[in-house]
Amino acid sequence: MAFPNPPPILADRTLRPGDLETSHDETLLRIYAWMRLGRSADNRILDLFRQGLIKGTVTGGMGNEGLAVPLALLADKTQDVISISHRGLSAHLVWSGHLCDHLNQYFANAQSPTKAREGNIHHGDPANRSLPMISHLGIMLSNVVGAVDAERRKGSQAVGFAFFGDGSSSTGDVHESLNLAALLSLPVVFVIENNRYAYSTPIEEQFDPNVKLWQRAAGYGMEGFAADATDVESFTHTLGAAIAKARATSRPVLIEAHTLRLRGHAAYDTCDYLKPGESDAFFAQDPLPRLRQKLLDAGHGARVEAIEAELNAFLEACVKTSLPIPRPDPADMVDELFAPDSAPLPWEAEPATPQSLNFAQAINLAHRKILTERPESLVLGQDIGRYGGAFKVTEGLLDAYGRARVFNTPLAESACTGYAIGMAGRGFRPIEEFQFADFATEAVTQITQNAATYYFRSGAACPIVFRFPCGTVQLGSFHSQELESSFLAYPGLKALYPSTPQDAFDALLAAYEDNNPVILFENKALYRCKKQPVVWNPDYRKVWEPKQLRTGDFATFVSYGEMVLESTEICDYLASEYEIGFDLFDLRALSPLRLDAIHASLRRTGRLVVLHEGRRTHGFGAELVARLTEENFNALKAAPLRIGAVDIPVPFAGELERAYRPRKDDVIEKLLAWLG
């Protein structure tokens, strides 16, 4: 079905800095038309919500149009990057797409830009550098920082626009992102939408009102100022100058835009927390009627009325077009959790001769291969530069490839991960090392609710590798955890957990070229284990499948990571001393699970053993046992045996740590008792 043609005044979505001087009234009429369309669309959407034709929630940007429209018009939509907040429907309309596209998102119908998988205003247009938002608003700032860096690295003069409210100004991610943008000297226009309330909480209960939000800019070495977004003409001048300066200087700026929320936080908000007369004061500042009156006073009454009539007709035609579109089909949802498999990258067949390397050296070699052969690659993390990383896995990379490709990050795991996500969405493929897997908990939202869901909710790939040094080496609770069951409880993440130097080398290559976020678990106890030959392996993608290490008829034995070494010794001991043979599998890939070979083994042996280093309760072994036994229950000859660590925090002292994690002798005792 064809969409209705927009009124001619909406044909131009660009506002040039000098337009207010060269064609003052015509420019104000264009700004007014877009503001009026945004306001009318917001009000109509609210009506449709109240009729039950739109579900979920409706936030609305009524009163915010004086900020959203000038900014979206002034931006260079051929190169700039934006992340529009939930009060920015007007900006969405200007930036890209047809009004029907945006209505389809609200109706959650079959032509929704997100295939009806994401909530009303939680959409973007990644192909046109409008980043899809998530509800954790402070999180989005660092995505813009990364995306702008990506565009600048490609040679454009892009500027980024990141919105957050007076409420989300209190979140840690905001401060991390401001610091990161200033540190990297990136031209991001950070806009605080100060409408005086975070849902029902007034600003005086959020921060010290004697310290203005824009004054925080000084702490990060960037320019900051306040501006009144209800005075549209003045704000447009101010904003245009700020954007031009950011573009020219490649420096960030923080703008505290005083704007309005003329209705509650969302459609269900009663606003009974407002002070007497406060709502009336807000409506008195409403920028839309103020701009309309200015145009009427300038003698443009007939033009204004004609524009309004055209906009009203257009809006109703769009509603009539979008309303009957069929409901979405759930058939493809599961198949579209992950971005499609990429074609293998054209790797050089190097190293052509085997090199004797330990696990850490093999990962270092894989980094070197990637950085040498793939110009879109970069490596980031804490202390990975001159120091070479906490475990020296990135040693020498900075000297070899330079700070533009290999760089230390601030102690800001969330923003730095968000930065990497922004880079990944704009053509780069970052590899982020977390100093310890435990510290990735600081970036849980970025990893699990942003990166992991990116393709499913936006259709855009997010190719990024998160390297997690994990496991026990007598470092205590905050540097030793196995977190695979925690992170993989969230859909959309892939994961590899190699146990040999060759598999570690192959795993980084396979993870790097995947079009999805991939966690590479690296057990620290493996880093300095015995050296083994590492060579170019044309079948490196086989690392996504389990590898059978031993053959036997008695039981199927599954393990991964450092426990594979223990499992191999256990199987060899039981075969030698008791003539009991196991089919031993190194799982290697934890997500997606490809268990066909293990299913076949279990159907033959009828017995299952799963061993991992992580805690037993809610451990990853529980998922393996469930998957394997529910399909092969009738073939089982005994209850599965699941062995993991003790259900306590990781203790520090060596004697305590040895009692905490599975040990070979203890596992053998449990196996023999199970066999008996």
N, C-alpha and C positions, 0 to 999 in steps of 0.2 A: 504494500500500500504506500502510495506516494505521500510525503509529508507536505503540509501547506506551505506556500511560499511566504517567507517573512516580509514584513513591510519594508519598503526601500530604505528607510532611515536606519535599519539594522544591518544594511549590507556592509558597512565599514566598521570593523571591530578594532580599529587602531586609532589612537590619539597621539598625535605628534606634539613634541614639547612646545612648539610655537603656535599651535592651532588656536589657543585662546586669544592670542594677539592678532593673528591674521584673519580669523573668521570667528570672532568671539561668540556671537549669538548662535550661529549654526552649530558650533561646538557644544555650547550649553544645551541646545536642543537634542543633540545626539546623546549626550550624557543623560539628560532627562529621560529620553526614550528607553535607554537600557535600564535606568533605575526604575522607571514605571513598569517595565516588563517584569523585572525581578520582584517588585512589590506585588503586582497583580498575580504573578505565578505563585508566589508564596501564599497569598490569601486564598487563591483558588485551591491549592493543594490542601490547605487547612480545612476548607469546606469539604473537599472530597474525603479527607480523613474522618471528619465528623459524620459523613454519610456512610462510613464503613467501606468505602471503595479503595482506600489506601490503608495499609496495615502498618504495624510497627510503631513508629513515633514520628512526629514532625517537629523539627526544631524551629526553623524559620529564621530569616535574616531581616525581618521588618525593622527598619531603622538603621541597618548596617550598610544600606546601598551606597551611601555617600562615601564610604571607604572602599567597598568591593568593586564598584563599577569604574571609578577613575583609575584604580590600580590595574585592573585587568585591561583597560583600554590603553594605558600608558606602556604596559609591558610589551616587549618584542616577542610576539607569539611564534616567531619562526625559530627562536633559539633559547628563550628564557625558560626557567623552571619554576613551577609553583606547586604548593600543597595547600589546597583550599579547605578551609575549616567548615564546620557544619552550619555556619551562618552565612555561607558564601554562594548560595544559588545564583545570585546575580553575576558573580565572577565566573562560575561555571558556564553560564549562558554566553558571556562575552568570549571566554577563552576558546571554546571549541564545541562542536556538535550543534544539533538542532534542538529546539525546545522539546520536540517529541521524544528525542533520545533521553532527555532528562526526566520527562514525565514517565516514560517507560520504566525508568529506574524506580520512581516512586510507586508506580503500579505493580512493580515486581513481575512484569509479564515476560513473554517469550522473547521480546526484543530489548529487554533491559541490557544496558552496557555490561553489566556484571553477570548476565544470565540469571538474574534474580537471586544471586548467591550472597549479595552484600546489601546492607541496610540502605535506607533511603538516600541520604546525602553522602554516604561513604563510598563514593566512586570518584574516579579520576579519568584521565585519558593518557595512559603511559606513553602511547605513541607520539603524543603531542606535548610530552614533558609536564603533564598535570598528574602529580603523584597521588595514587589512591590513599585516602586517609584511614586511620584506625581511631577508635574512640580514645585511646591514650594520647591526648593531643600533643603533649610535650615531646613524645617520641618522634613526631614527624619532622621536627626541625633538622635533625641530623641527616635525615634522608635527603633533604634539600641541599644541605652542605655537600654531601657526597655527589649528588647529581650535578650540581654546578661545577664542582671540581672536574668531573668527567667531561662536561661540555667544554670547559676551558682547556683541558688537556688536548681536546680535539681541535683546538684553534679558534673557537668561537668567542664572542664577547658576551657570553650569557651572564645574566643576573638571576639570582634566586629570590623567591618570595616565600617566606615562611610565616604563617599566622599562629598566634596563640593568644589565649584570653588572660584577663587579669587573674583568674583562678589558676590556670595552668602555669602561670609565671612562677608559681611556688615549687614546681616540680624540679627534681634534680636534672632531668634531661635537658631542660631549657638552659640551665647554667653550663652544663657540659657542652652543649651545642654552640652557645655563644663563644665560649672559650676556644673551641675547636675552629670555628670560622675565623676568629681573630688570629689564632696561631698560624693557620694555613693561608691567611690573607685572601679570603674568598669573598666575592661581592654578593653577599646575601642581605636582602632587606628584611629584617626581622620586624614584624608588625604585631604589636600588642593590641588586641581588640579590647580596650578597656570600656566595658559597659556598666561597670560598678558592681556587678554581681557575678558570682560563680554559682550557678543554679540559684540557691536562695541565700548564699553567704555573701554579705556585703564586704567591700574591700577593706574596711577597718578591722574585719576579723580574719583577713588573709595576710596582711602585711602592715607594717607601720605606715600609716597614711602620710606621715610627715616626710617620708622618703619617697620620692616619685619613682615610678617604675623605670622611666627612661634614664634616670641617673645611674642605674646599674651599668650602663654602657661603659662608663669611665673605668670600671674595674676590669674590663676586658680590652681596654685600649682602642675602643671604637667610638665613633660619633653617636650621639643619642639626642633625641629631642621629642617634645610632645607636639601634637597637632590636633586641631579640631576637625574631625571628619564630618561634622554636621554642617560646616560651612564649605559647601562643595567646591566652589570656585577657588577659594583660598587654598583648600587642601590639595586640589589638583595641581596648582602651581608648586606648592611645597613638595609634594610627592614627586612630581616630574623632575625637579632639581635634585632630589635625593637619589633617584634612580640613575640619572645621568652621572652623578658624581661617583656612585658605586661602580657603574660600568667603566668609568674612566680610570679610577684609582685601584680597582680590585680590592676594595676594603668593605667590610660589613658595616651596617648601620642599624641602630635600634630605634624604632619609631613607636612611641606610645600614642596610639590613635584614640582619641576620646570619641566614642561612638555610642549607639543606643541599642537597647533591646526592648522594643516597644511591647512585646508580649513576653510571656514567661519563658523559662528555659526550653520547654516543649509544650505540645498541645495540652498535656494533662496538668500543667503547672497552674495553680490557682492564683499565684502572686499575692497570697495573703500576708506575706512577710514584708511587703513594701510599706514604707512609712506613709502616713497620711499626706496626700498631695503629691507624692513622688511620681506617680504614674502620669499625672497631668503635666508635671514639669518636663518629663521625658517627651511627651507628645508635642509640647510647645517648641521643642528643639528639632522636631522631625525634619530631616533634610529634604525630603521629597516635596512636601507642600511649600517649603521655603524657596526651593529652586523654581517650582512652578510659578509662584507669585512673582519672582524676579523676571521670568519670561513674560508673564502677563503684563507687568509694569513696563516692559520694553516693547510692548505692542504686538506680541506674538500670540494673542489669545486664540485666533482662528487656527494657527498652525498647531498649537498645543492640543486643542480639541480634536483636530483631524488626526494627529498622531495617536491620541488616546483611543479614538474610535478604531483606528487600524489595529492597534495593539490588542484591544479587547476582542475584536473579531478573530485575530490571529490566535490568541490564547484559546478561545472557545473552539476554534477549528482544530487546534492541536489536541485538546482534551477529547473531542469527538473522534479523532484519529487514533489516539492511544488507548482509549478506554476499551474498545472491543478486541484489542489484540489478545490472542489466546494466552492461557496460563503457561508457565514454563514446564518443560519436560525434565523430570529428574534422571532420565536414563543415563546421561553421560557423566553424572557427577563423580562417581567413584573413579572412572577412567581418566578424569581430568584433574585428579588431585595433584599429579606431577606434570610438569611440562614435558612434552614429547622427548624421547631419547634423541640426543644429538648424534650427528655422524662423527666417527672418530676423527680427531684432529690429525693433520698431516705431520706426525712426529718424525724426526730423523731417527734412524735406526742406531741410536747411540745410548749408552756405551755399547760398542760392538763386541768388545771382549769383556769377560767378567772382571769385576773389581771386588776385592775383599773388603766388605764394609760391615759395620755394626748397624743396628736399627736406626740410630740417630743420623749417622752418616748417609744412610740410604735415603732418608727423607730430605736431607740437605742436598743430595745429588738430584733428587726429583725437583726440588725448588730451582736449582741451577738450570736444569733442562727446560723447565717451564719459562723461567725468566729470559733465557737465551732465545727460545724458539717462538714465544708467544708475546708479542708487543703489548697486548691488552692486559697482561698480568701485572699484579703488584702484590706485595707482601707487607702486612702491617701488624703491629702488636707492641706490647710493652717490652722495652729493653731488647728488641730484636735487632737493633742496628749495630752500633760499634761493639756492644757487649756480646751479641750473637745469640740472645735468648737465654732464659733461665737454665736451659739444658743444652745450650750451644748448638741447637738444631739449625739455626740460621747463621751460624758463624761464617764470616767472610762474604756474605751476600751484599752487604752495604758497599763494601769496597769494590766489589765486582760490578754492581749494577746501579749504584748511585741512590741518592736520597729520594729521588722522584719515584723510584720503583720499590724501594725497601725503606720503610720509615717507622721510627718509634711513634707511639701514640701516647697521649696523656693518660693518666689514671682515670679513665672514663669509659668503662667497657660498654655501657649502653649507647652513648653517642657515637663512639668509634664503630660499633657494630652497625648502627643506623647509617653512618657515613658509608660504610662498605656496602650496605644494601642500596643506597643511592647510586653508588658507582656501578654496582652490578646491574641496575636497571637501565643504565645508559651506555652499555657496550663494553664495560670492563669486567674482569673476572678476578676479584680480590681473594687472597688467602689471608685469613686473620688467625694469628696465633694468640690463644689465651695462655697467659703465663702458667696457670693451673686450670684444669677443668672446673674446679670449684668456683673460680672467679667468673665463669660464664653465667652464674646465677644472677650477677649484676645486669646481665643483658637478656634475661629470660623473655621479656616482652618482645624485644626486637627479634629474637631468634624464632620464638614459637608462635607469636601472634602476628608478626609482621612478615618476616622472610618466609616462614613456612606456609603462610596462607596466600602469598603474593600471586602466584599463578592461578590458583583456584578462584580468587575473587576478582582478579583484574585481567587475566589472560596474558600477562607479561611474565617472562621468565626472570628468575632471580638466581643467576649462577654465582655461587659463593661457597668457599670452603672454610669451615670453622675447625681449627685444629685444637683438640682437647687433650693435653697431657694429664693422664689420670692414673689411678692405682696407688698402691701402698709402697712407699720406700722410706718409712719411718719419718714422716713429716707431719703427722697429726691430722686432726679432723678437718682442717681448712685447706689442705693441700693434697688430699689423698682419695677423694671420693670417686666412685664409679657412678656416673649419672645417666647411663644410657636409658634406664627404665623411666627416669623422670622426663628427659627431653623427648624420647620417642613415644611418650603417651600423647604428644601433640601431633596431629597429622600434618604431612607436607614436608617433613624432614627425611632426607636419606642419611644413611650412616654406614661407615666401614670401620672395622676393628681388626687390623692386621696383626699377625703374630711373628712374622719373619722379616728380615731386611728386604728380600725380594718383593714380598707382598706389600710392604710399606711403600716401596718405590712405585709399584704398580698402582697402589691405592690412591696415592696423591695424584697421579696422572688421570686415573679414572674419575676421581672426584672433581678434579679441576675442569674437565671437559663436560661434565654433566650440567644440564640447564637448570638444576634445582639447587637449593641450599643443601650442602652435605657436611655432616659432622664426621671428622676423622678422629676417632679415639686412639690415643697413643699411650700405651701403658708405660709409665716411667721406668719400671723395672726392666723393660726390654731395651731401653736406649743403649746401654753399654754391654749388652750380652755378646756372646761369641760372634765374631765376624763370619759372614757367609758370602758366597759369590752373588753379586748383583749385576745384571746385564739387561739390555733392552729386550723386552718380552713382547712380541707382537700380539700375544693373547692377554695383554694386561687387563682387558675388560673382564676376564674370567674371575677377577677378584670379587665381582658382584655375586658370585656363586660359592656355595660351600666347597671345601676341598677335602677329599677323603684321604686320611693319613695312615690308617691301619684297617685291616680286614679281619673280620671274625664273625662267628655265628651266634655267639651267646647274647649279645646286647648291642644296641645302638648308643653310642657315646657322643655327645655334642658339647663343644666348648668353644671359646674364642678368647683372643687377647693373650695375656701372659699365662693364663690357665691352660692354654694349649700345650705349653711346655710341660706343665705338671701332668696333664692328661696323657701325653705321650709316654712319659716315664711310668705312669700308673698302668697303662695298658701293656707296656712291655714287661713290667714286673709280673702282672697277673698271667700273662701268656707264658712267661718263663717258669714261674713257680707253681702255677695252678692249672696250666694248660687251658686257660679261659681266654677266648678271643673276642675282641670287640670290633665293630665297625666304628672307627673314630673319625669324626668330622670336625674340621676347623670351620666354623660358621662364616667368618670373614665379613659378610654383609649382614647388618642388623636391620636395615630398612632400605629397600623393600626386602622382605623375607622370601627367598626362593628355596623352598624346602623339598622339591620333587625327589631328589636323590635320597634325602633323609627319610621321607615317607616310604620310599621303596625299601630302604634298609629296615625300617621298623616293621613293615609288614612281613619281612623275612625273619627278623630276630625275635620280635614280640616283646622286647624289653627295651626300656629307655632310661638313660642316665644323662642328666644335664648338670654341668659344672661351670660356675662363673665366680668371679671375685667379688662382685657386688653383693649387697645384703640379700638374704633369702626372701624376706617378706616384701612383696611388691617388686621383687627383682625381675630381671628380664627373663630368667629361666621359667618363671610362671607362665609367661606368654608362649614360650617355646613348648612347654609341656602341654598347654591347652591346645595349641595349634596342631601338634603332632598326634595327641591322643584322641581328640574329638573326631578325627578322620580315620583313625586306625584302632578304635576301641575294641572291636571284635577280634583283632589280631593280638591283643596284649595277653601275655602270660603272667605278668606281675604288675603291681602298682609302679608307676614311674618313680625314679629316685632323683630328687632335685637337691643339689648341694650348693650353698652359697655362704657368704660371710655371716657372722653373728649380727643380730639386729640391734646394734648399738652404734654410737658415733665411732669413727675410726680413732682408736687410742694411739698414744705417741710411743711409749717405751717399746723397745724391740720385743720383749717377752709378751707384752700385751698385744702388740700388733700380730705376732705369730699366732696367738690364740684367737684373734679376731678373724683372720682370713683363712680360707681353706688351705690345708697343708697336705702334702702327699700321703703321709702316714695316716692322718685322720681320714682322708678320703678312702684309702684302701680299707681301713677298718669298717667304714660305713658300707662300702661295696661288699665286703665279705659277709657282713651281717645281713645285707639285703639279699645276697646270693643264697645264704643259708635258709 
